[in-house]
Structures are given as structure tokens and as C-alpha cells.
Amino acid sequence: MGWLFTDNGSWFFNLKAFSLHHFAVILFFAALFLALFFIFRKKSDTVKWRFLWVLILICVGYKVFNFFFWGFVNPDNLSFLTGKNGDRNIARWIATVIPISLCSLNAILYPIAMKSKNKIWLQYMVTIASVGAVFAFFLLSGLPQRPWHFVEFLFTHWTYIVIPIYLVAFKLFKPRAHYAAKTLGLILLMLIAGALIGLVMNLTLNPQFNPSYLTDNKDIGWRTAAGEYLFNIIWTLSPDGTPLLLQLFQILPVPLLYMILLFPVLVVLWSAIILPMHTKAEIKALPADFKNGCKNFYYKAKSVFKLPVRRSDAEPSINDTVPPPPAKRNRR
């Protein structure tokens, strides 16, 4: 079974971006997408949702296997508690199998979005998760050459791309432009949380920042390179070789803050994805919708944080409304 987790040097697993081999793989997954679409397009909404759940649960199964069992069969034997020499190796295991990239996190976020059917989370799937998976799938960013991980990489990223497309094509969800502000807020919270969690994990389990971890746990023969962040959740601390993020980091070489430069790119991508799904009248109404959305957020924030509301800022209540005069009765 170890051959599944070993680079055997086969040409089939040595996939180069935009090669004939790569285009053949793309055509295969495109044909699979179309075949499944025509099979399920006339089914009931219940059957369509079950089909999407099967796809995402396969991805979750991959991650669960990696999380608990991969260490027992891969060549380095990065198991739950011990390394290949019987030494404590928790940090390396966490860095290897915990979902800290966006595509790995999607194995958690997609089921949450699909279970809750929250429009903001579903819009995240359509506008963020699927776009990131497209870049990884077509640029082959991080593609391993071991059979198990080769198939896992291609299938999971294909799934992250097609589930949002199926949601829209099956008319299970319609993206709306006025969800954009809340979706941006959700992404910002995810980035801040990822940076804070990664910082705490680095200060605790990264020998570069905490030399006592190496001594206490006897993690022999393994250190991070100088300046490398071991726990780099959603690339918040460094670009980690991602081409687009490397360009942004050169402009603003500050962890987390450089990700803010990604937001204009997202707005352009969202416009290309979402606006074609709106009518001309809906597009013209977007500024007013955005203004109303900001007002609603303002009033909601005041109520959540229990801030004093000035009378001039308060929303009109029923008591402020002058009742209409009583209707006159026709007298004969």
C-alpha cells in the first residue's frame, strides 16, 4: 500500500501545467462535469442536493484519512503522536495534514455552507472558493507526484469548482451583487482569524520561534528554514510561493496586510461572475441597494453593541408615523 504515497517517477503523475497531458486531464474532468450535469439536471432539488453532498463528502473523506491515517502508511510515518524514530513530532504532523490552505479549509466550509444554505456562505463558494480552486487546478499549484495525493488534488479541486457551478446551473442558488459587502466582511474575518491562529501556533510549536519545543519534544532532524512560517493559514503570514500573492507581497511586504491588495482583484472577478446574472434594471438599482445595505448594517451594529442612538439617526418607528385620517362614510 505504500506505493500510493511514494513518488514512483511515472510520467502520468508528472503533470506539467498547460502540457498536452494537462489538457487531456482538463478535458476528462470537463466531460465528467457535463455528464453529471445532464444526468441530474431534471432531477428534483432533493436529489440534486444529495448528489452535491456525495461529492463534498468524498473530499471530506480524503481529508479525514489524511488527518488520522496518512501517517501510518506514508514513507516518513508522520503519525498522530510520533515520528519515524519514535520521537514526538506533533508540529510536523499538524503542518502536514491540518487544513491550513484555502482549498483544504473548503472541505470544512463547503459542508457548513450547504447545510445552513446561508446565502453569504453560498456566495463565498461561488465567488471565492471556486475561483481559488480554478487557479490551483489550471496552474497546478502544489500538485504532488504521489498517486494518492495526485488523485486527491485533482478530484478535490475539481469538486470545489463544480459544486458552485452546479448550485447555479441547477437553480439551487442565485448569486446576488448586494451580498458582496457581507462576503468581503466574511473573508476579512477569516483572514484575521487565520493570521492570529497561525501566529499562536508558530510561537508555540515552531522551533524557529520557540526553541524549547525542539528540546522538550525531541523533534530530531527537522527545523524550518530561516524566515519561513510553518503554520501559514490561508497565506496570511507569507505568500508561500503563490505567484499572485508574491506580486502583492512585493508591493506591501507586511504579513496579513498585503492580502488587502487582493480585494480589488476579487471585485473585478466578482463583477465578471455575478453581474451577467442580473438584469439591467437590477444593475441600475445596485447603488441604492448598497446604500440601504450599509444603513441596515449601521443600525444592526448599534443594536448589537448597544450604542446610544441619536434621535436623528434612529430608524423611523411606528409611533413616528402619522396615522391616516379615517375614511369618510357616504351618507345618503
C-alpha positions as CSV (number, residue, x, y, z in Angstrom):
1,M,0.0,0.0,0.0
2,G,3.0,2.3,0.5
3,W,3.3,2.8,-3.3
4,L,0.2,5.0,-3.2
5,F,2.2,7.5,-1.1
6,T,5.5,7.3,-2.8
7,D,6.7,9.3,-5.9
8,N,7.3,6.4,-8.3
9,G,8.6,8.6,-11.1
10,S,5.8,7.7,-13.6
11,W,5.2,10.2,-16.4
12,F,1.5,10.0,-15.6
13,F,1.9,11.7,-12.3
14,N,4.5,14.2,-13.6
15,L,1.8,16.7,-14.7
16,K,3.2,20.0,-16.2
17,A,0.9,23.0,-16.5
18,F,-0.6,23.5,-19.9
19,S,1.1,20.5,-21.4
20,L,-0.9,18.1,-23.7
21,H,-1.1,15.7,-20.7
22,H,-2.6,18.6,-18.6
23,F,-5.1,19.4,-21.3
24,A,-6.2,15.8,-21.5
25,V,-6.8,15.8,-17.8
26,I,-8.8,19.0,-18.1
27,L,-10.9,17.5,-20.9
28,F,-11.6,14.4,-18.8
29,F,-12.9,16.4,-15.9
30,A,-14.9,18.7,-18.2
31,A,-16.5,15.7,-19.7
32,L,-17.3,14.3,-16.3
33,F,-18.8,17.6,-15.3
34,L,-21.1,17.7,-18.3
35,A,-22.1,14.0,-18.0
36,L,-23.1,14.5,-14.4
37,F,-24.9,17.7,-15.2
38,F,-27.1,16.0,-17.9
39,I,-27.8,13.1,-15.6
40,F,-29.1,15.3,-12.7
41,R,-30.4,18.4,-14.3
42,K,-34.0,17.2,-14.5
43,K,-34.0,15.5,-11.1
44,S,-35.7,17.0,-8.1
45,D,-34.0,19.5,-5.9
46,T,-33.7,16.9,-3.1
47,V,-31.8,14.5,-5.5
48,K,-29.6,17.4,-6.7
49,W,-28.6,18.3,-3.1
50,R,-27.9,14.7,-2.3
51,F,-25.6,14.5,-5.4
52,L,-23.7,17.5,-4.2
53,W,-23.4,16.1,-0.7
54,V,-21.9,12.9,-2.2
55,L,-19.2,15.0,-4.0
56,I,-18.2,17.0,-1.0
57,L,-18.3,14.0,1.4
58,I,-15.7,12.3,-0.8
59,C,-13.5,15.3,-0.3
60,V,-14.1,15.3,3.4
61,G,-13.2,11.6,3.4
62,Y,-9.9,12.3,1.8
63,K,-9.1,14.9,4.5
64,V,-10.2,12.7,7.3
65,F,-8.0,9.9,6.0
66,N,-5.0,12.2,5.7
67,F,-5.7,13.6,9.2
68,F,-5.8,10.4,11.1
69,F,-4.3,7.6,9.0
70,W,-1.8,9.0,6.4
71,G,1.0,9.0,9.0
72,F,0.8,5.2,9.3
73,V,1.4,4.4,5.7
74,N,3.4,7.2,4.2
75,P,7.2,6.8,3.9
76,D,8.0,9.4,6.7
77,N,5.5,7.9,9.0
78,L,4.1,11.2,10.3
79,S,1.6,9.7,12.6
80,F,-0.6,11.4,15.2
81,L,1.9,11.5,18.1
82,T,5.2,10.1,17.0
83,G,7.8,10.5,14.2
84,K,9.6,7.7,12.3
85,N,12.2,7.3,15.2
86,G,9.5,7.3,17.9
87,D,10.1,10.9,18.8
88,R,7.3,13.4,19.4
89,N,6.5,15.0,16.0
90,I,3.2,16.8,16.6
91,A,4.2,20.1,15.0
92,R,5.3,18.5,11.7
93,W,2.2,16.3,11.7
94,I,-0.1,19.3,12.2
95,A,1.8,21.3,9.4
96,T,1.4,18.4,7.0
97,V,-2.2,17.3,7.4
98,I,-4.2,20.0,9.1
99,P,-6.2,22.1,6.5
100,I,-4.4,25.4,6.6
101,S,-4.7,26.3,2.9
102,L,-7.9,27.8,1.4
103,C,-8.7,24.6,-0.6
104,S,-8.2,22.4,2.4
105,L,-10.4,24.6,4.5
106,N,-13.1,24.3,1.9
107,A,-13.6,20.6,3.0
108,I,-14.9,22.2,6.2
109,L,-16.5,25.3,4.9
110,Y,-18.5,23.7,2.0
111,P,-20.5,21.3,4.2
112,I,-21.2,24.3,6.6
113,A,-22.5,26.4,3.7
114,M,-24.5,23.5,2.2
115,K,-26.1,22.5,5.5
116,S,-27.0,26.0,6.5
117,K,-27.9,27.2,3.0
118,N,-26.8,30.6,4.1
119,K,-26.7,32.9,1.1
120,I,-23.5,34.6,2.2
121,W,-21.7,31.3,2.6
122,L,-23.1,30.0,-0.7
123,Q,-21.9,33.2,-2.3
124,Y,-18.5,32.6,-0.8
125,M,-18.4,29.2,-2.5
126,V,-19.3,30.7,-5.9
127,T,-17.1,33.8,-5.9
128,I,-14.1,32.9,-3.7
129,A,-13.6,29.2,-3.2
130,S,-14.3,28.2,-6.8
131,V,-12.1,30.9,-8.2
132,G,-9.2,29.9,-6.0
133,A,-9.7,26.2,-7.0
134,V,-9.6,27.2,-10.6
135,F,-6.2,28.8,-10.2
136,A,-4.9,25.8,-8.4
137,F,-6.4,23.3,-10.9
138,F,-5.1,25.1,-14.0
139,L,-1.8,26.3,-12.7
140,L,-1.2,23.1,-10.8
141,S,-0.1,25.0,-7.7
142,G,1.1,22.4,-5.2
143,L,0.4,19.3,-7.2
144,P,2.2,16.3,-5.7
145,Q,3.5,13.4,-7.8
146,R,2.4,10.6,-5.4
147,P,-0.6,8.6,-6.7
148,W,-2.9,9.1,-3.7
149,H,-2.2,12.8,-3.4
150,F,-2.2,13.3,-7.2
151,V,-5.8,11.9,-7.5
152,E,-6.8,13.7,-4.3
153,F,-5.5,17.1,-5.5
154,L,-7.3,16.9,-8.9
155,F,-10.6,15.5,-7.7
156,T,-11.0,17.8,-4.6
157,H,-10.1,20.9,-6.6
158,W,-12.5,19.9,-9.4
159,T,-15.2,19.4,-6.8
160,Y,-14.6,22.8,-5.3
161,I,-15.0,24.2,-8.8
162,V,-18.1,22.3,-10.0
163,I,-20.3,22.3,-6.8
164,P,-20.8,26.1,-7.0
165,I,-21.4,25.8,-10.8
166,Y,-24.0,23.1,-10.1
167,L,-25.6,25.2,-7.5
168,V,-26.2,28.0,-10.0
169,A,-26.9,25.7,-13.0
170,F,-29.4,23.6,-11.0
171,K,-31.1,26.9,-9.8
172,L,-30.4,26.0,-6.2
173,F,-28.8,29.3,-5.6
174,K,-28.6,32.6,-7.4
175,P,-25.6,34.9,-6.6
176,R,-26.6,38.5,-5.9
177,A,-24.3,41.5,-6.1
178,H,-25.7,43.1,-2.9
179,Y,-24.2,40.1,-0.9
180,A,-20.8,41.3,-1.9
181,A,-20.2,43.6,1.1
182,K,-21.1,40.9,3.6
183,T,-19.0,38.3,1.7
184,L,-16.0,40.7,1.8
185,G,-16.5,41.1,5.6
186,L,-16.6,37.3,6.0
187,I,-13.3,36.9,4.1
188,L,-11.7,39.7,6.1
189,L,-12.7,37.9,9.4
190,M,-11.4,34.6,8.0
191,L,-8.0,36.3,7.2
192,I,-7.7,37.9,10.6
193,A,-8.6,34.7,12.4
194,G,-6.1,32.7,10.2
195,A,-3.3,35.1,10.9
196,L,-3.9,35.1,14.7
197,I,-4.2,31.3,14.9
198,G,-1.1,30.9,12.7
199,L,0.8,33.3,14.9
200,V,-0.1,31.5,18.1
201,M,0.8,28.1,16.6
202,N,4.1,29.4,15.3
203,L,5.0,30.9,18.7
204,T,4.1,27.6,20.4
205,L,5.1,24.7,18.0
206,N,7.6,26.3,15.6
207,P,11.2,25.6,16.7
208,Q,12.3,28.7,14.9
209,F,10.3,30.9,17.3
210,N,10.2,28.5,20.3
211,P,13.5,26.6,20.7
212,S,12.2,24.8,23.8
213,Y,9.7,22.9,21.7
214,L,12.6,21.2,19.9
215,T,14.2,20.3,23.2
216,D,11.1,19.2,25.0
217,N,9.7,17.0,22.2
218,K,13.0,15.7,20.7
219,D,11.8,16.5,17.2
220,I,15.1,15.3,15.7
221,G,16.3,16.4,12.3
222,W,13.6,18.9,11.5
223,R,13.7,22.6,11.5
224,T,12.1,25.3,9.5
225,A,14.2,27.5,7.2
226,A,15.1,31.0,8.4
227,G,12.2,33.3,7.8
228,E,9.7,30.6,6.9
229,Y,6.4,30.4,8.7
230,L,5.5,26.8,9.3
231,F,1.8,27.5,10.1
232,N,0.8,29.8,7.3
233,I,-3.0,29.7,7.4
234,I,-4.6,30.9,4.1
235,W,-1.2,32.5,3.2
236,T,-1.9,35.3,5.8
237,L,1.7,35.4,7.0
238,S,3.6,34.9,3.7
239,P,2.9,34.2,0.0
240,D,4.5,30.7,0.3
241,G,5.4,30.6,-3.4
242,T,1.9,31.5,-4.7
243,P,2.6,33.7,-7.9
244,L,-0.2,36.3,-7.5
245,L,0.4,36.7,-3.8
246,L,4.2,37.0,-4.3
247,Q,3.5,40.0,-6.5
248,L,1.3,41.6,-3.9
249,F,3.8,40.9,-1.1
250,Q,6.5,42.8,-3.1
251,I,4.2,45.8,-3.1
252,L,3.3,45.6,0.6
253,P,5.7,43.2,2.4
254,V,3.7,43.1,5.6
255,P,2.0,39.8,6.8
256,L,-1.8,39.9,6.6
257,L,-2.0,43.5,5.4
258,Y,-0.7,42.6,1.9
259,M,-3.8,40.4,1.5
260,I,-5.9,43.6,1.4
261,L,-4.4,44.3,-2.0
262,L,-6.3,41.2,-3.2
263,F,-9.7,42.8,-2.6
264,P,-9.7,44.9,-5.9
265,V,-8.9,41.7,-7.8
266,L,-11.8,40.0,-6.1
267,V,-14.2,42.8,-7.0
268,V,-13.2,42.5,-10.7
269,L,-13.7,38.7,-10.6
270,W,-17.0,39.0,-8.8
271,S,-18.2,41.5,-11.4
272,A,-17.3,39.1,-14.2
273,I,-19.1,36.3,-12.4
274,I,-22.1,37.9,-10.8
275,L,-23.2,40.9,-13.0
276,P,-24.2,38.7,-16.0
277,M,-26.8,37.1,-13.8
278,H,-28.5,40.4,-13.2
279,T,-30.9,42.3,-15.4
280,K,-30.2,45.9,-16.5
281,A,-32.8,47.2,-14.0
282,E,-31.1,45.3,-11.2
283,I,-27.7,46.6,-12.1
284,K,-29.0,50.2,-12.1
285,A,-30.5,49.6,-8.6
286,L,-27.2,48.3,-7.2
287,P,-26.1,51.7,-5.8
288,A,-29.3,52.1,-3.9
289,D,-29.2,48.5,-2.7
290,F,-25.6,49.1,-1.4
291,K,-26.7,52.3,0.4
292,N,-29.6,50.5,2.1
293,G,-27.4,47.6,3.0
294,C,-24.9,50.0,4.7
295,K,-27.7,51.6,6.6
296,N,-29.0,48.3,7.8
297,F,-25.6,47.2,8.9
298,Y,-25.2,50.5,10.7
299,Y,-28.4,50.1,12.7
300,K,-27.7,46.4,13.4
301,A,-24.2,47.3,14.7
302,K,-25.6,49.9,17.0
303,S,-28.1,47.4,18.4
304,V,-25.6,44.6,18.8
305,F,-23.1,46.8,20.6
306,K,-25.9,48.7,22.4
307,L,-24.5,52.0,21.4
308,P,-26.6,55.1,22.1
309,V,-28.7,56.1,19.1
310,R,-29.3,59.7,18.3
311,R,-32.8,60.6,17.5
312,S,-31.7,61.9,14.2
313,D,-30.0,58.6,13.4
314,A,-32.8,56.4,14.6
315,E,-34.9,54.4,12.2
316,P,-38.5,55.7,12.0
317,S,-40.8,53.7,14.3
318,I,-44.5,53.0,14.1
319,N,-45.1,55.7,16.7
320,D,-43.4,58.3,14.5
321,T,-45.8,57.6,11.6
322,V,-48.9,59.8,11.4
323,P,-51.9,57.6,11.1
324,P,-54.1,58.2,8.0
325,P,-57.3,60.1,8.5
326,P,-60.4,57.9,8.9
327,A,-62.3,57.2,5.7
328,K,-65.4,59.3,5.2
329,R,-68.6,57.4,5.1
330,N,-71.1,58.1,2.4
331,R,-74.3,59.5,3.8
332,R,-77.4,59.2,1.9
